[in-house]
């Protein structure tokens, strides 16, 4: 099957070859042109977002921001950033199964926000989304957020709302150190975190491991997670070698939603908020990933990076009646191999500063999923799907007049898919089901970006950009729990957007404000009423995002952000209606107060999320999810080699939920997923 897909790709890649040849020849020609010029040193790094995307709205979360945040999870920390909305179905212990949504995609936020680790994709071919809990917080050096379509040029499909790039610590340049930490918290949460840095000459090794257990806020909400990450770097004058290995193991109980139906007098949110209608459902996952690469300094200002990796994930899930009778069993194995060579240039051309990156991305994913009525039963369906993509891209930036950066880039990506359903009507439950027809398809999609940044003076910069991106349906979107839609066929989603804004550094203030407008065709959306995904009528996203920080005194720093996000249908029967699960208004305010140098530090956050439509309520007739204001605080400190902290999330014990699915038949009926009330977490540890 892989060979068939490769032939399909290689036989239809004229546009890819043309784009790659043009980009590489331009780069190599520029490098040769600048040989006699004094060139700047080039930092060796694996990420593609070294200096950001010209004209894009960006923000960076540092390791100190993460370490001192009152929020214990990566999604929770991201939720403080303008334009980022986060949902959690099961209380969000350690960020498990949380959805991070950039610029208002609601139910499909996870598929429209591309997440990277060191510039490599974490989004898999399936619809599980990124497992944030599998990334040890202590391993993160910084998180780079780039909003909008432009990231698709560098990273491919799925970068519609934006790109979140997690840059990890390598151990290079750091002292040898061992760090041990333990934590205990509400609902039986127990956590252990361990890390070590070892460096000797050109060699550097960093290891991170953590484990978390929790009973969870609700019945059948038990959770356990174990992660391990190892990074090795060998640096020389000519470049570096690096390798990364990670593994994770997760179990999560699935308590399901709480039913509210005024026509029947049912309100489980009021009578049994922490209960469950699915006391036996569960989801398990195991992952094993490896990446290796080499960077070579070809000449001053020119660097070649060749890397590749393999990601393997296995999943199991069981669904039962309230009397422990199996109704559905799910298991799947997904393996993705990738090779992503690229060339980076930082030089001068005709006396003008010039930066460029061009490369080729090849991804090959194999998915297998036998699905039956219960574990051990003969599968009703055996789904097999292969997807291979080959892309070429280039992004180029030139500085004019010493104050204006102009960038342009493009990507051509050929994707080939082959899907089969081996249906067995004689298996338990098969007599009431039907199989899907074979599906074979291949298509070429393109992305482009143009951007501009103009520095008016040393304090104010104007920026703007326009871009096109696309999203190929995931395997889970192609599959359905019913016969609708049949055959695996969904159209590729496309998007165009434009953005303009201003950045300013004035005295103690750093500020950024932008406006954006995005138009989408064939947006992919899940319909809970038919248990399947469909292509929506044309939709639109538009809004405004602003952020500011101020070093008020030597010991007090303030940070604030606000976003107005609209997500609406442009055509069809719901024209003018809101796309579900997108809040119009979000805001956050944070304070960091160094009370007594490192020995005593206070951090506090206030976060507001406005009302939004429930999932499945495209008609906009059901009740809305209520707005909520949450307050989180943390007090911590360091003394010699020892450190400690006490955090309280949801300080005022607010009852709320951020996801609910509405009935399409009964007005006022919905199923909601309540979130935790006030929780405590105490951490303590030492470094050696």
C-alpha positions in Angstrom: 0.0 0.0 0.0 2.8 2.4 0.8 4.5 1.8 -2.5 1.2 2.5 -4.3 0.8 5.8 -2.5 4.4 6.7 -3.2 4.0 6.1 -6.9 0.8 8.2 -6.8 2.6 11.0 -5.1 5.8 10.9 -7.2 3.7 10.6 -10.4 1.8 13.8 -9.7 4.3 16.2 -8.2 5.2 18.6 -11.0 4.1 21.6 -8.9 6.1 20.3 -5.9 9.2 19.8 -7.9 8.9 23.2 -9.5 8.4 25.0 -6.2 11.3 23.1 -4.6 13.7 23.7 -7.4 12.9 27.4 -7.6 13.2 27.8 -3.8 16.5 25.9 -3.5 18.1 27.4 -6.5 17.2 30.9 -5.2 18.7 30.0 -1.8 21.9 28.5 -3.1 22.3 31.4 -5.6 21.9 33.8 -2.7 24.4 32.0 -0.6 26.9 32.0 -3.3 26.3 35.7 -4.0 27.1 36.5 -0.4 30.4 34.6 -0.1 32.5 37.7 -0.1 30.4 39.5 2.4 30.9 39.5 6.2 27.9 37.3 7.4 26.4 37.0 10.8 26.8 33.9 12.9 24.0 31.4 12.6 22.5 29.8 15.7 22.1 26.0 15.3 18.6 25.0 16.2 16.0 22.5 15.0 13.0 24.9 15.1 11.7 26.7 12.0 10.3 29.7 13.9 13.6 31.2 15.0 12.6 34.8 14.2 8.9 34.3 13.7 6.8 34.8 10.6 6.9 38.3 9.3 3.6 40.1 9.7 2.0 37.6 12.0 0.6 38.1 15.5 2.9 36.2 17.9 3.6 35.7 21.6 6.1 33.7 23.6 5.6 31.9 27.0 9.0 31.4 28.7 10.1 28.6 31.0 9.8 31.0 34.0 6.2 31.8 33.0 5.4 28.1 33.0 7.2 27.4 36.3 5.5 30.2 38.1 2.0 29.9 36.7 -0.8 29.1 39.1 -2.2 26.8 36.4 -0.6 23.3 36.5 -1.3 22.3 32.9 0.0 23.4 29.5 -3.5 24.0 28.0 -4.4 26.0 31.1 -1.3 28.2 30.7 -2.1 28.7 27.0 -5.7 29.7 27.9 -4.2 33.0 29.3 -3.1 34.0 25.8 -5.4 36.2 23.7 -7.2 34.3 20.9 -6.7 30.9 22.7 -9.8 29.1 23.9 -9.5 25.8 25.8 -12.0 23.1 26.6 -11.7 20.0 28.8 -14.3 17.3 29.1 -13.1 15.5 32.2 -11.8 18.0 34.6 -8.5 18.6 32.9 -6.2 16.7 35.2 -2.7 17.3 33.8 -4.2 18.6 30.7 -5.5 15.2 29.6 -7.7 15.3 26.5 -7.9 19.1 26.6 -8.7 20.9 23.3 -6.7 24.1 22.5 -8.4 26.2 20.0 -6.8 29.2 18.2 -9.1 31.8 16.7 -12.5 30.1 17.2 -13.0 26.7 15.6 -15.1 25.2 18.4 -15.5 21.4 18.2 -12.7 21.1 15.6 -10.2 23.4 17.4 -7.7 20.5 17.9 -7.6 19.8 14.1 -7.3 23.5 13.1 -4.5 24.4 15.6 -1.2 22.9 14.6 1.1 21.9 17.5 4.8 21.3 17.1 7.7 20.2 19.3 10.9 21.7 18.1 9.3 22.5 14.8 8.0 18.9 14.2 4.3 18.1 14.0 2.5 16.5 17.0 -0.9 16.4 15.3 -1.6 12.9 14.2 -3.6 11.4 11.4 -6.5 10.6 13.8 -8.8 12.9 15.7 -7.4 12.3 19.2 -5.7 15.7 19.2 -2.4 16.5 20.9 -1.8 14.7 24.2 -0.6 17.7 26.2 -0.2 15.5 29.3 2.6 13.5 27.5 4.8 16.6 27.5 6.7 17.1 30.8 6.3 20.8 31.8 9.9 20.9 33.1 11.2 19.9 29.6 9.9 23.1 28.0 12.2 26.0 27.3 9.5 28.2 25.7 6.3 28.1 23.8 5.9 30.1 20.6 2.4 31.0 19.4 1.9 32.2 15.8 -1.7 33.0 15.0 -3.4 32.7 11.6 -3.0 30.8 8.3 0.7 31.7 7.5 2.2 28.8 9.4 0.8 26.4 6.8 3.7 27.4 4.4 6.3 26.0 6.8 4.4 23.2 8.4 1.6 22.1 6.2 -2.1 21.3 6.7 -3.9 22.0 9.9 -2.3 25.4 10.6 -5.5 27.2 10.1 -6.1 29.0 13.4 -2.4 29.1 14.0 0.7 27.2 15.2 1.9 26.4 18.7 5.6 25.5 18.8 7.0 23.9 22.0 10.7 24.3 22.2 12.3 21.9 24.7 15.5 22.1 26.7 18.5 20.3 25.3 20.9 20.5 28.2 23.5 22.3 26.1 25.1 25.1 27.9 23.5 24.2 31.2 25.3 23.0 34.3 25.0 19.3 35.4 21.9 19.1 37.6 19.4 16.7 39.0 16.0 17.9 39.9 13.4 16.0 42.0 9.9 17.2 42.7 6.7 15.7 44.2 3.2 17.1 44.4 -0.1 16.2 46.1 -3.5 17.8 45.4 -7.2 17.6 45.5 -9.1 14.5 44.5 -6.2 12.2 45.3 -3.8 13.7 42.9 -0.2 12.5 43.4 2.6 13.6 41.1 6.4 13.0 40.7 8.7 14.8 38.4 12.4 14.1 37.7 14.9 15.6 35.4 18.6 15.6 34.9 21.1 17.6 32.7 24.5 16.1 31.9 27.1 17.9 29.8 30.7 17.2 28.9 32.5 18.9 26.1 30.5 18.7 22.9 28.0 16.2 24.5 24.8 17.2 26.3 22.1 14.9 27.6 18.8 15.8 29.3 16.3 13.4 30.7 12.8 14.2 32.0 10.3 11.8 33.6 7.0 12.3 35.4 4.1 10.3 36.7 0.6 11.5 37.7 -2.3 9.7 39.4 -5.7 11.2 40.3 -9.1 9.9 41.3 -10.6 12.8 39.3 -13.4 15.2 40.0 -16.2 12.9 38.9 -17.2 9.3 39.2 -15.3 7.1 36.8 -12.8 9.9 36.2 -9.7 8.1 37.5 -6.5 9.1 35.6 -2.9 7.9 35.4 -0.1 9.1 33.2 3.6 8.2 32.9 6.0 10.0 30.6 9.7 9.8 29.7 11.7 12.1 27.4 15.4 12.0 26.6 17.4 14.5 24.5 21.0 14.1 23.3 23.0 16.7 21.5 26.5 16.6 20.0 27.8 20.1 19.0 30.9 20.9 16.9 32.2 23.8 14.9 30.5 22.5 11.7 27.1 21.8 13.3 25.4 19.3 15.5 23.8 15.9 15.9 20.7 15.5 18.0 18.3 12.7 19.0 15.1 12.6 21.0 13.2 9.6 22.4 9.9 9.8 24.3 7.4 7.3 25.7 4.0 7.7 27.4 1.3 5.6 28.9 -2.2 6.9 29.9 -5.4 5.6 31.3 -8.5 7.8 31.6 -12.0 7.0 32.9 -14.8 8.5 30.7 -17.6 9.8 32.9 -19.6 11.2 30.0 -22.0 14.1 30.3 -24.7 15.2 32.8 -28.2 15.3 31.3 -30.4 18.4 31.6 -34.0 18.1 30.2 -36.6 20.5 31.6 -39.4 18.6 29.7 -38.7 15.5 31.8 -37.7 17.4 35.0 -34.1 16.1 34.8 -31.1 18.3 35.9 -28.2 16.1 36.8 -26.0 19.2 37.0 -28.0 20.2 40.1 -28.8 16.8 41.6 -25.5 14.8 41.0 -22.9 17.1 39.4 -20.0 14.7 40.0 -21.9 11.5 39.0 -21.8 9.6 35.7 -24.1 7.8 33.3 -21.1 5.8 32.0 -19.5 4.2 35.0 -17.4 1.7 33.0 -16.2 3.6 29.9 -12.5 4.1 29.5 -9.8 5.2 27.1 -6.1 4.0 27.2 -3.2 5.1 25.1 0.5 4.2 24.7 3.0 6.1 22.7 6.6 5.7 21.6 8.4 8.3 19.5 11.9 8.9 18.2 13.5 11.7 16.2 17.1 12.2 15.0 18.8 14.8 12.9 21.9 16.6 11.9 22.6 20.3 11.3 25.6 21.3 9.1 27.0 24.8 8.6 27.6 24.8 4.9 29.2 28.3 5.0 28.7 31.4 7.1 25.0 32.1 7.1 23.9 28.9 5.5 22.8 25.8 7.4 21.4 22.5 6.3 19.2 20.5 8.6 18.2 16.9 7.9 16.0 15.1 10.3 13.4 12.4 10.5 11.3 10.5 13.0 8.8 7.8 13.8 5.8 8.2 16.0 3.8 5.1 17.1 0.6 5.3 19.1 -1.8 2.5 20.3 -5.2 3.2 21.7 -8.0 1.2 23.3 -11.4 2.2 24.4 -14.4 0.5 25.9 -18.1 1.6 26.0 -20.7 -0.1 28.2 -24.2 0.2 29.5 -24.7 1.1 33.2 -24.8 -2.6 34.1 -21.4 -3.3 32.5 -22.7 -4.8 29.3 -20.3 -4.0 26.4 -21.7 -2.1 23.5 -18.6 -1.0 21.6 -14.9 -1.6 21.8 -12.3 0.4 20.0 -8.6 -0.1 19.4 -6.3 1.4 16.9 -2.6 1.6 16.0 -1.1 4.5 14.2 2.5 4.8 12.9 3.8 7.9 11.2 7.3 8.1 9.6 8.6 11.5 8.4 11.7 13.0 6.8 12.0 16.8 6.8 15.2 18.2 5.3 15.5 22.0 5.0 18.0 24.7 4.2 18.2 28.0 6.2 20.0 31.1 4.9 20.8 34.3 6.8 22.9 36.6 4.5 22.9 39.8 2.5 21.8 40.2 -1.2 22.7 43.4 -3.0 23.5 44.9 0.4 20.1 44.0 1.8 19.6 41.6 4.8 18.0 38.4 3.6 16.6 35.4 5.4 15.2 32.2 3.9 14.1 28.7 4.7 13.2 26.1 2.1 12.7 22.4 2.4 10.8 19.1 1.7 8.4 17.4 4.1 7.5 13.7 3.6 5.0 12.0 6.0 3.8 8.4 5.7 1.1 7.3 8.1 -0.4 3.8 8.5 -3.6 3.3 10.6 -5.3 0.1 11.6 -8.4 -0.2 13.7 -10.4 -3.4 14.4 -13.7 -2.4 16.0 -16.1 -4.8 17.7 -18.8 -5.0 20.3 -16.5 -5.9 23.1 -12.9 -6.8 23.8 -12.1 -10.2 22.3 -15.1 -10.3 20.0 -14.6 -10.7 16.3 -14.4 -7.2 14.8 -17.4 -5.9 12.9 -15.1 -3.5 11.0 -11.4 -3.7 10.3 -10.4 -0.2 9.1 -7.1 0.2 7.3 -5.9 3.5 6.0 -2.7 4.8 4.6 -1.9 8.4 4.0 1.3 9.8 2.5 2.1 13.4 1.8 5.0 15.0 0.0 5.5 18.8 0.1 8.0 21.5 -0.9 8.0 24.9 0.6 10.0 28.2 0.7 9.7 31.3 2.9 11.9 34.4 2.1 12.3 37.7 3.9 14.2 40.8 2.9 14.8 44.0 4.8 14.4 47.2 2.9 15.6 50.7 4.0 16.8 49.2 7.2 13.3 49.4 8.7 10.9 47.3 6.6 10.8 43.5 6.4 8.9 42.0 3.4 8.3 38.3 3.2 6.7 35.9 0.8 6.4 32.1 0.8 4.6 29.2 -0.7 3.9 25.5 -0.2 2.7 22.7 -2.6 1.6 19.5 -0.9 0.5 16.3 -2.6 -1.5 14.0 -0.4 -2.6 10.4 -1.3 -5.0 8.3 0.7 -6.1 4.7 0.5 -8.8 3.4 2.9 -10.5 0.1 3.3 -13.2 -1.4 5.6 -13.2 -5.2 6.0 -16.8 -5.6 7.2 -18.0 -8.8 8.9 -21.8 -9.0 9.2 -21.5 -12.3 11.1 -19.5 -10.7 14.0 -21.5 -9.8 17.2 -23.5 -6.6 16.3 -22.6 -6.9 12.6 -26.1 -7.8 11.5 -27.4 -4.3 12.2 -24.4 -2.5 10.5 -23.0 -2.0 7.1 -19.5 -1.5 5.6 -18.0 1.4 3.9 -16.9 1.4 0.2 -13.2 1.4 -0.7 -11.7 4.9 -1.0 -8.7 6.0 -3.1 -7.8 9.7 -3.6 -4.9 12.0 -4.3 -4.9 15.8 -4.5 -2.5 18.7 -4.5 -3.1 21.6 -2.2 -1.2 24.9 -1.9 -0.5 27.4 0.8 1.0 30.9 0.5 1.9 33.9 2.7 2.9 37.5 2.1 3.8 39.7 5.1 5.1 43.1 6.0 6.6 44.7 9.1 7.6 48.4 9.2 9.4 49.9 12.2 8.2 53.5 12.5 10.8 54.2 15.2 12.5 52.5 18.1 9.1 52.1 19.8 6.4 51.3 17.3 6.1 48.6 14.6 3.3 48.1 12.1 2.7 44.6 10.7 0.3 42.9 8.4 0.0 39.7 6.3 -2.3 37.7 4.0 -2.3 33.9 3.6 -4.0 30.8 2.4 -4.0 27.4 4.1 -5.8 24.0 4.0 -6.7 21.0 6.1 -6.9 17.4 5.0 -9.6 15.3 6.8 -8.3 13.1 9.6 -8.9 9.3 9.5 -11.4 9.6 12.4 -13.3 12.2 10.5 -13.5 9.9 7.5 -14.9 7.1 9.6 -18.3 7.3 11.2 -20.2 5.3 13.8 -23.1 5.1 11.4 -23.5 4.6 7.7 -23.6 8.4 7.1 -21.7 9.6 5.4 -20.7 6.4 3.6 -17.3 5.9 2.0 -14.6 7.8 3.8 -15.1 10.8 1.5 -14.8 14.4 2.9 -13.6 17.4 1.0 -10.4 19.2 1.9 -11.0 22.4 4.0 -9.5 25.6 2.6 -9.0 29.0 4.2 -7.9 32.6 3.4 -7.1 35.2 5.9 -5.7 38.7 6.3 -4.4 40.5 9.4 -3.0 43.9 10.4 -1.7 45.2 13.7 0.8 47.2 15.7 3.5 46.4 18.3 4.8 49.0 20.7 7.5 49.2 23.4 6.9 52.4 25.3 8.6 52.9 28.7 7.5 50.1 31.0 4.9 48.8 28.5 5.0 46.2 25.8 1.9 46.0 23.7 0.5 44.2 20.6 -2.9 44.7 18.9 -4.2 43.1 15.7 -7.4 42.7 13.6 -8.0 39.6 11.4 -10.5 38.3 8.9 -10.7 34.7 7.7 -12.9 33.0 5.1 -13.3 29.2 5.0 -14.7 26.7 2.5 -15.8 23.1 3.2 -15.0 23.4 6.9 -15.0 20.0 8.5 -17.4 19.6 11.5 -18.7 16.7 13.7 -22.4 16.3 14.0 -23.3 14.5 17.3 -26.8 13.8 16.1 -25.7 11.6 13.3 -22.3 10.5 14.8 -20.5 11.6 11.7 -18.5 14.5 10.2 -19.7 16.7 7.4 -18.4 19.6 5.3 -20.2 22.8 6.5 -21.5 25.6 4.4 -18.9 28.5 4.0 -17.9 30.0 7.3 -16.0 33.1 8.5 -13.8 34.0 11.5 -13.0 37.6 12.3 -11.9 39.5 15.4 -9.4 41.4 17.4 -6.7 40.5 19.9 -4.7 42.7 22.2 -2.1 42.0 24.8 0.1 44.1 27.0 2.6 43.7 29.8 4.2 46.2 32.2 7.1 46.1 34.6 5.4 48.4 37.1 8.2 48.2 39.7 11.3 46.1 40.1 9.2 43.5 41.9 5.8 43.7 40.2 4.9 42.8 36.6 1.4 42.9 35.1 0.2 41.1 32.0 -3.2 41.4 30.3 -4.9 40.2 27.2 -8.3 40.5 25.6 -9.9 39.0 22.4 -13.1 39.4 20.5 -13.7 36.3 18.4 -16.6 35.8 15.9 -17.2 32.5 14.1 -20.2 32.6 11.8 -21.9 30.8 8.9 -21.7 32.8 5.7 -24.1 30.8 3.6 -26.7 28.0 3.8 -29.7 27.6 6.2 -27.6 28.9 9.2 -26.3 32.0 7.5 -25.4 34.6 10.1 -25.5 32.2 13.0 -22.7 31.5 15.4 -20.5 28.4 15.0 -20.9 26.5 18.2 -18.4 26.4 21.1 -16.8 29.8 20.3 -17.0 32.6 22.9 -17.2 36.1 21.5 -15.2 37.6 24.4 -12.3 36.3 26.4 -9.9 38.2 28.7 -7.2 37.6 31.3 -5.2 39.6 33.8 -2.1 38.3 35.6 0.3 39.6 38.2 3.7 38.4 39.2 5.0 39.8 42.5 8.5 39.1 43.8 7.8 39.6 47.5 11.2 38.5 48.8 13.6 37.8 45.9 13.4 34.1 44.9 12.4 33.1 48.4 8.8 34.3 48.2 6.9 34.9 44.9 3.2 35.4 44.3 1.4 34.9 41.0 -2.3 35.4 40.3 -4.5 35.1 37.2 -8.0 36.2 36.5 -9.5 34.7 33.3 -12.9 35.4 31.8 -14.6 33.4 29.0 -17.9 34.7 27.6 -21.0 32.7 26.7 -21.0 30.4 23.6 -23.4 28.1 21.8 -23.5 24.5 22.6 -22.1 21.9 20.3 -24.7 20.7 17.7 -26.6 24.0 18.0 -26.0 25.4 14.6 -29.6 26.7 14.6 -28.7 28.9 17.7 -31.9 28.0 19.5 -30.7 26.1 22.6 -29.5 27.7 25.8 -25.9 29.0 25.8 -23.0 27.9 27.9 -22.8 30.5 30.6 -19.9 32.9 30.9 -17.4 32.2 33.7 -14.7 34.1 35.6 -12.0 32.0 37.2 -9.3 33.1 39.7 -6.1 31.1 40.2 -3.3 31.9 42.7 0.1 30.6 43.5 2.6 31.3 46.3 6.1 29.7 46.0 9.7 30.2 46.6 13.3 28.9 46.5 15.8 28.6 49.3 19.2 27.3 48.4 18.6 24.1 46.5 15.0 23.6 47.7 11.8 24.9 46.2 8.1 24.8 47.0 4.7 26.2 45.9 1.1 26.1 46.9 -1.5 26.7 44.1 -5.2 27.1 44.2 -7.2 26.8 41.0 -10.8 28.2 40.8 -10.3 30.0 44.1 -14.0 30.9 44.5 -15.2 27.4 43.7 -17.3 28.5 40.7 -19.5 25.8 39.2 -19.2 25.8 35.4 -18.8 23.7 32.3 -17.1 24.6 29.0 -18.5 21.9 26.8 -22.1 20.7 26.2 -23.9 19.0 23.3 -27.4 20.2 22.6 -30.4 18.1 21.4 -31.6 18.8 17.9 -35.1 17.7 18.8 -36.0 18.9 22.3 -35.6 22.5 23.2 -33.6 22.9 26.5 -32.2 19.4 26.5 -28.4 19.0 26.5 -25.6 17.0 28.0 -22.9 19.0 29.8 -19.5 18.1 31.2 -19.0 19.8 34.5 -15.5 21.1 35.5 -13.8 20.9 38.9 -14.5 23.4 41.7 -11.7 24.7 43.9 -8.6 22.5 43.8 -5.3 22.7 45.7 -1.9 21.5 44.6 1.3 21.5 46.8 4.7 21.1 45.3 8.1 20.6 46.8 11.5 19.5 45.5 15.2 20.0 45.3 18.0 20.3 42.8 21.4 18.6 43.2 
